[in-house]
Amino acid sequence: MKEKEKTDGEKLRDYLGTIPVNEYNQKKNLIIYSCKIKSHTLNNWIYGLCKIPELAKEKIEEVTKYKIF
C-alpha cells in the first residue's frame, strides 16, 4: 500500500522536532520574524489549521537553511 504524502504542516512539524530544545524557541521566533506573522499563525501552520503560503515556505527554507517542503 502506498504511503500518503505528508502535509506541509507535518513537514514543518517534523523539521521543528529535530531542533535541539535549547534552540527551538529561537528558531520559531526567527520564522515568525522573517515571515512577518504572529505566533498563532505559525502554530496554525504547524498543526495544519491553515495552509502555508508558497512565499512563506520559501522564506522558511531560506532562514532555516534546510529543505523542508
N, C-alpha and C positions, 0 to 999 in steps of 0.2 A: 504494500500500500504506500502511496506517495505521501510524503510529509508535507503539510501545508506550510507555505512561506510565512515567516514571521511578519507581523505588522511593524510599521515604523516605530511605534511606541515600545514594542517588545525589543526591537533592536537597540533603541536608546536606553531602555532599562537594563538590558544585558550589558551594554558598554559601561554604564554607570556602576553596575555591580562589580566591575573589575577594578574600580578605583579604590586605592587604599583609604581606609576610614579617615585618616588624618588629612587627606586631600579632597575628600568627597564634597564638602560644602564649598570649598574654594572653586572646584570645577563646576559645580552647579551655578555658583554666582557668576563665574566667567561666562557661561552660556546665557544666563539671564541678562547680564550687562551687554554682551555682544549682540544678542538678538533684539535688544530693547523691548523686553517683555517683563511682565510681573511674575513672581514666583509661582502663583497659582496656575498661570498659563503653562509653565514648564511641567508642573505636576499633571496638568490635564494631558499634555503630550505624552508624558511617561506612562500614564495609566490608560491611554487610548480613548480619552473622553472627547478629544477633538483632533483633527488632522494637523500634522506638522507641515507648514508651508514649504514649498521647494526651496525658496531663498533661505529660510531658516535652517533647513537641512545642510545646505552648502556652508552657511556661516558656522554651524555647529562643528562640521568636519574641519573647517579652516582653523578654528580656535583650539580644537582638541588635538589637531594634527593626527587624526585617526579616521580610517574609512569605516563608517558606521552603517550607512544606508546603501 
